[in-house]
């Protein structure tokens, strides 16, 4: 569409509501007034379901209890929430919350300072993207390159900026190589392409031979399988060869963070000039940025005392990095949108589809190589 849609716009928006003991997903009508001088209204045509979206969308609901309701065009989905999980949700009780961190679509209304974007396809960040129309600030939009589709631009923020921020964090903290888990994901593939282009050694931890094959196909050098019997030996060898001392862990629960620290310590001690009862002086850092495993993070303290484990989140990084770094990272994403930062999707679904129990069960598994895209215009 090249022209504008005039007047107030009404469209459907997916909402997630937690009440005492249950989660409800439904579609509600939302009406948007005309945009202000520095605002646009975008017809949303693509928005990915990222792992970071699922916490708000589904919360800690018991998905085995999912129950579909409503009508075909206005479906609902409910699920029970175990009592022991309710305490963490006190701040969002009875609030109908919009979902979806990022997306892309066509600008259908624009304020006077954004008129140049009318009819253009843009990528967007700012939440509430599982909706047919989204009003947002001009600064939260990036025009897509000529010929790029909404699907091309739908995932141009969260994964690309996260992957770039990993390398920025590595450099800022004085490391020279990275260990990354869940490495065959869309984000992991982007990180590989960045590191290959920038000459940054990268150790990829995968969980199957199929995932390893995905990375080999794009040129990854160091790939280790956490399910293999020789995992720790292979991980240590890769870390010793690359000099990696910082890891980014998407798993969260279990012992993987501890294994990375231990492998870094063993690799450091291979060339130690003398023994220290406190472990090597090499600083070892693992950042947990995901929760593919919601279990406890287990640390087997076999890696000395010069180490740290912490949480890592994109938004605080961007605030700390400042506007110059942010602008440089965003421009690289635009320049390499369909190459370095290309995303691949298993299926494209409608807003109504996103509430169907069988489809919810599929996208909430967060399986590597399976990523769902919502097109609210369907």
C-alpha positions as CSV (number, residue, x, y, z in Angstrom):
1,X,0.0,0.0,0.0
2,X,1.5,3.4,-1.0
3,X,-1.2,5.7,0.3
4,X,-2.4,6.5,3.8
5,X,-5.3,5.1,5.8
6,X,-7.2,8.1,7.2
7,X,-9.1,8.6,10.4
8,X,-8.9,6.6,13.6
9,X,-7.8,3.0,13.1
10,X,-9.2,0.0,14.9
11,X,-7.6,-3.4,14.9
12,X,-7.2,-6.5,16.9
13,X,-4.5,-6.9,19.5
14,X,-3.4,-10.1,21.3
15,X,-3.5,-9.7,25.1
16,X,-2.2,-11.9,27.9
17,X,-4.0,-11.6,31.3
18,X,-3.1,-13.3,34.6
19,X,-5.8,-13.7,37.2
20,X,-5.7,-15.6,40.4
21,X,-4.7,-19.1,39.3
22,X,-5.1,-18.8,35.6
23,X,-3.7,-17.3,32.3
24,X,-6.0,-16.0,29.6
25,X,-5.1,-15.1,26.0
26,X,-7.6,-13.2,23.8
27,X,-7.9,-10.7,21.0
28,X,-9.3,-7.2,21.8
29,X,-10.3,-4.2,19.7
30,X,-7.8,-1.3,20.0
31,X,-8.5,2.1,18.4
32,X,-5.6,4.4,17.6
33,X,-6.0,8.2,17.2
34,X,-4.0,10.1,14.7
35,X,-0.2,10.1,15.2
36,X,1.5,13.1,16.7
37,X,4.2,15.1,14.8
38,X,7.0,12.6,15.6
39,X,4.8,9.4,15.4
40,X,3.7,6.9,12.8
41,X,1.0,4.2,12.7
42,X,2.2,1.0,11.1
43,X,0.1,-1.8,9.7
44,X,1.9,-4.8,11.3
45,X,2.7,-7.5,8.8
46,X,5.3,-9.6,10.6
47,X,6.3,-10.1,14.2
48,X,8.4,-13.0,15.5
49,X,7.7,-15.2,18.5
50,X,11.1,-14.9,20.3
51,X,11.9,-16.7,23.5
52,X,11.9,-13.3,25.2
53,X,8.3,-12.9,24.2
54,X,7.1,-16.2,25.7
55,X,7.6,-15.1,29.4
56,X,5.0,-12.4,29.0
57,X,2.8,-14.3,26.6
58,X,2.5,-17.6,28.5
59,X,4.1,-16.8,31.8
60,X,4.5,-19.8,34.1
61,X,1.2,-21.4,33.1
62,X,0.8,-25.2,33.0
63,X,0.4,-25.7,29.2
64,X,-0.8,-29.2,29.7
65,X,-4.0,-27.5,31.0
66,X,-4.6,-25.4,27.9
67,X,-8.3,-25.0,27.0
68,X,-9.5,-23.3,23.8
69,X,-12.6,-21.2,23.8
70,X,-14.3,-18.2,22.1
71,X,-15.1,-18.2,18.3
72,X,-13.0,-18.8,15.2
73,X,-12.4,-15.1,14.7
74,X,-12.3,-14.2,18.4
75,X,-10.6,-17.3,20.0
76,X,-9.5,-17.4,23.6
77,X,-7.1,-19.7,25.4
78,X,-6.9,-20.4,29.1
79,X,-4.4,-22.4,31.2
80,X,-4.0,-22.9,34.9
81,X,-1.0,-21.5,36.8
82,X,0.4,-23.7,39.7
83,X,-0.1,-22.0,43.1
84,X,3.6,-22.0,43.8
85,X,4.3,-19.8,40.7
86,X,1.7,-17.1,41.5
87,X,3.9,-15.1,43.9
88,X,6.2,-14.0,41.0
89,X,3.2,-12.6,39.1
90,X,1.7,-10.3,41.8
91,X,2.6,-7.2,39.9
92,X,0.7,-8.2,36.8
93,X,-2.5,-9.6,38.2
94,X,-5.7,-8.6,36.3
95,X,-3.8,-6.6,33.7
96,X,-4.6,-7.1,30.1
97,X,-1.0,-6.9,28.7
98,X,0.0,-6.6,25.0
99,X,2.8,-8.8,23.7
100,X,5.5,-8.8,21.0
101,X,8.9,-7.1,21.3
102,X,9.5,-6.3,17.6
103,X,8.0,-6.4,14.2
104,X,7.7,-4.8,10.7
105,X,5.1,-3.5,8.4
106,X,3.9,-0.6,6.3
107,X,3.5,3.0,7.6
108,X,-0.2,4.0,6.9
109,X,-0.3,7.2,8.9
110,X,2.5,9.6,9.7
111,X,2.9,12.9,11.7
112,X,4.3,15.9,10.0
113,X,7.9,15.1,10.9
114,X,7.6,11.5,9.7
115,X,5.8,12.2,6.4
116,X,8.7,10.8,4.5
117,X,7.9,7.3,5.8
118,X,4.3,7.2,4.6
119,X,3.9,4.0,2.5
120,X,7.4,2.7,3.5
121,X,8.1,-0.6,5.1
122,X,9.8,-0.2,8.5
123,X,11.2,-2.4,11.3
124,X,9.9,-1.6,14.8
125,X,10.9,-2.1,18.4
126,X,8.9,-1.1,21.5
127,X,6.5,-3.9,22.5
128,X,2.8,-4.6,21.7
129,X,3.6,-5.9,18.2
130,X,1.1,-8.7,18.1
131,X,-1.5,-6.3,16.8
132,X,-2.9,-5.2,13.5
133,X,-1.9,-1.5,13.9
134,X,0.8,0.0,16.1
135,X,1.5,3.6,16.8
136,X,5.0,4.4,17.9
137,X,7.7,7.1,17.9
138,X,9.7,7.8,14.8
139,X,12.9,6.9,16.7
140,X,11.6,3.4,17.2
141,X,11.4,2.7,13.5
142,X,14.0,1.9,10.9
143,X,13.1,2.1,7.2
144,X,13.8,-1.2,5.5
145,X,16.2,-1.3,2.5
146,X,14.7,-1.2,-0.9
147,X,13.2,-4.6,-1.8
148,X,13.2,-6.0,1.7
149,X,10.0,-7.6,2.9
150,X,8.2,-7.2,6.3
151,X,9.4,-10.8,7.1
152,X,13.0,-9.6,6.4
153,X,12.7,-6.8,8.8
154,X,10.6,-8.5,11.5
155,X,13.6,-9.7,13.5
156,X,16.0,-6.9,12.9
157,X,16.3,-5.8,16.5
158,X,16.3,-8.4,19.3
159,X,18.6,-11.1,17.8
160,X,20.8,-8.9,15.6
161,X,21.5,-6.3,18.3
162,X,22.0,-9.0,20.9
163,X,24.6,-10.8,18.7
164,X,26.4,-7.5,18.0
165,X,26.2,-6.6,21.7
166,X,28.0,-9.8,22.6
167,X,31.0,-8.8,20.6
168,X,30.8,-5.3,22.0
169,X,30.7,-6.6,25.5
170,X,33.6,-9.0,24.8
171,X,35.8,-6.1,23.5
172,X,34.8,-3.7,26.3
173,X,35.7,-6.2,29.0
174,X,39.0,-7.1,27.5
175,X,38.3,-10.6,26.2
176,X,39.3,-11.8,22.7
177,X,37.1,-14.8,22.0
178,X,33.6,-16.0,22.9
179,X,31.8,-19.2,24.0
180,X,28.1,-19.3,23.0
181,X,25.4,-21.9,23.9
182,X,22.3,-22.8,21.9
183,X,24.6,-21.8,19.1
184,X,22.6,-23.1,16.1
185,X,19.6,-20.8,16.8
186,X,18.8,-17.8,14.6
187,X,20.8,-15.6,17.0
188,X,23.7,-18.1,17.1
189,X,23.9,-18.2,13.3
190,X,24.0,-14.4,13.2
191,X,26.8,-14.4,15.8
192,X,28.8,-16.8,13.7
193,X,28.5,-14.7,10.6
194,X,29.5,-11.6,12.6
195,X,32.5,-13.3,14.2
196,X,33.6,-14.8,10.9
197,X,33.5,-11.4,9.2
198,X,35.2,-9.6,12.1
199,X,37.9,-12.2,12.9
200,X,36.6,-13.1,16.3
201,X,37.2,-16.7,17.5
202,X,33.9,-18.3,18.5
203,X,33.3,-21.6,20.3
204,X,29.8,-22.9,19.6
205,X,28.1,-25.3,22.0
206,X,25.2,-27.3,20.4
207,X,23.0,-30.2,21.6
208,X,22.9,-32.5,18.5
209,X,24.7,-33.5,15.4
210,X,22.0,-31.8,13.3
211,X,22.7,-28.5,15.0
212,X,26.4,-28.9,14.4
213,X,25.7,-29.5,10.7
214,X,23.7,-26.2,10.5
215,X,26.8,-24.3,11.8
216,X,29.3,-26.2,9.6
217,X,27.2,-25.2,6.6
218,X,27.8,-21.5,7.4
219,X,31.5,-21.9,8.0
220,X,31.7,-22.2,11.8
221,X,35.1,-23.5,13.0
222,X,34.8,-24.5,16.6
223,X,31.7,-26.7,17.3
224,X,31.2,-28.9,20.4
225,X,28.2,-31.1,21.2
226,X,27.2,-31.0,24.9
227,X,25.6,-34.4,24.6
228,X,28.8,-36.1,23.4
229,X,30.8,-38.3,25.7
230,X,34.0,-36.2,25.1
231,X,32.2,-32.8,25.5
232,X,34.4,-31.4,28.3
233,X,37.6,-32.5,26.5
234,X,36.5,-31.0,23.2
235,X,35.3,-27.8,24.9
236,X,38.6,-27.4,26.7
237,X,40.6,-27.9,23.5
238,X,38.5,-25.3,21.7
239,X,38.9,-22.8,24.5
240,X,42.6,-23.4,24.7
241,X,43.0,-22.8,20.9
242,X,40.8,-19.7,20.8
243,X,41.7,-18.1,24.1
244,X,38.0,-17.6,24.9
245,X,37.4,-16.3,28.5
246,X,33.8,-15.1,28.2
247,X,30.6,-17.1,27.6
248,X,27.0,-16.2,26.8
249,X,24.6,-18.9,27.9
250,X,21.0,-19.1,26.6
251,X,20.2,-22.2,28.6
252,X,20.4,-20.8,32.2
253,X,19.5,-23.8,34.2
254,X,21.7,-26.9,34.8
255,X,25.5,-27.2,34.9
256,X,26.5,-25.7,31.5
257,X,27.7,-22.4,32.8
258,X,29.8,-24.2,35.4
259,X,31.3,-26.5,32.6
260,X,32.3,-23.4,30.6
261,X,34.1,-21.9,33.6
262,X,35.8,-25.2,34.4
263,X,37.0,-25.6,30.8
264,X,38.4,-22.1,30.7
265,X,40.2,-22.8,34.0
266,X,41.7,-26.1,32.7
267,X,42.8,-24.4,29.5
268,X,44.4,-21.6,31.4
269,X,46.4,-24.0,33.6
270,X,47.8,-25.8,30.6
271,X,50.5,-23.1,30.3
272,X,50.6,-21.9,33.9
273,X,54.2,-21.2,35.1
274,X,53.3,-22.2,38.7
275,X,50.6,-23.7,40.8
276,X,48.2,-21.5,42.8
277,X,45.8,-22.9,45.4
278,X,43.4,-20.2,44.4
279,X,43.2,-21.2,40.8
280,X,44.5,-19.4,37.7
281,X,44.6,-15.6,37.5
282,X,42.7,-15.7,34.2
283,X,39.4,-13.9,34.7
284,X,36.5,-16.1,33.6
285,X,33.0,-14.6,32.8
286,X,29.8,-16.3,31.9
287,X,26.7,-14.2,31.2
288,X,23.3,-15.9,31.3
289,X,20.9,-14.2,28.9
290,X,18.2,-16.9,28.4
291,X,16.1,-19.5,30.2
292,X,15.7,-22.5,27.9
293,X,16.1,-24.4,31.2
294,X,14.1,-22.9,34.0
295,X,15.9,-25.1,36.6
296,X,18.6,-23.9,39.1
297,X,22.0,-22.9,37.8
298,X,24.4,-25.4,39.2
299,X,28.0,-24.3,39.9
300,X,30.6,-27.0,40.7
301,X,33.3,-24.8,42.2
302,X,36.3,-26.3,40.3
303,X,37.5,-23.2,38.6
304,X,39.3,-21.2,41.2
305,X,38.2,-17.8,42.5
306,X,38.8,-15.5,39.5
307,X,35.4,-15.7,37.9
308,X,31.9,-14.3,37.7
309,X,28.5,-15.4,36.6
310,X,25.8,-12.8,35.9
311,X,22.7,-12.0,34.0
312,X,22.8,-10.1,30.7
313,X,20.0,-8.3,29.0
314,X,20.0,-6.3,25.8
315,X,18.2,-3.2,27.0
316,X,20.5,-2.3,29.9
317,X,23.5,-2.8,27.5
318,X,22.1,-0.4,25.0
319,X,21.5,2.2,27.6
320,X,25.0,1.9,28.9
321,X,26.6,1.7,25.4
322,X,25.2,5.1,24.4
323,X,23.7,6.6,21.2
324,X,26.9,6.4,19.1
325,X,27.3,2.6,19.6
326,X,23.5,2.1,19.2
327,X,23.5,4.0,15.9
328,X,26.5,2.1,14.6
329,X,25.0,-1.3,15.5
330,X,21.6,-0.4,13.9
331,X,23.2,0.8,10.7
332,X,25.1,-2.5,10.4
333,X,21.9,-4.4,10.8
334,X,20.2,-2.4,8.0
335,X,23.3,-2.8,5.7
336,X,23.4,-6.6,6.2
337,X,19.7,-7.3,6.8
338,X,19.3,-10.1,4.3
339,X,22.8,-11.6,4.7
340,X,24.4,-11.5,8.1
341,X,21.2,-10.9,9.9
342,X,18.8,-13.0,7.9
343,X,16.2,-14.9,9.9
344,X,14.4,-18.1,8.9
345,X,10.9,-19.1,10.0
346,X,9.2,-22.4,10.3
347,X,5.7,-21.1,9.7
348,X,3.7,-17.8,9.4
349,X,0.5,-17.7,11.5
350,X,-2.3,-15.3,12.2
351,X,-3.2,-13.7,15.5
352,X,-6.0,-16.3,15.9
353,X,-3.6,-19.1,15.1
354,X,-1.4,-18.0,17.9
355,X,-4.1,-19.0,20.4
356,X,-4.6,-22.5,19.1
357,X,-3.4,-25.1,21.6
358,X,-1.5,-27.2,19.1
359,X,0.3,-24.2,17.6
360,X,1.1,-22.8,21.1
361,X,2.6,-26.2,22.0
362,X,4.8,-26.1,18.9
363,X,6.2,-22.5,19.3
364,X,6.7,-22.7,23.1
365,X,9.1,-25.6,22.7
366,X,11.7,-23.1,21.4
367,X,13.3,-25.8,19.3
368,X,16.4,-24.8,17.4
369,X,15.6,-24.3,13.8
370,X,11.9,-23.7,14.5
371,X,10.8,-20.1,14.7
372,X,7.3,-18.8,14.2
373,X,6.2,-15.5,12.6
374,X,2.9,-13.8,13.3
375,X,1.3,-11.8,10.5
376,X,-1.5,-9.9,12.1
377,X,-2.8,-8.8,8.7
378,X,-3.9,-12.4,7.9
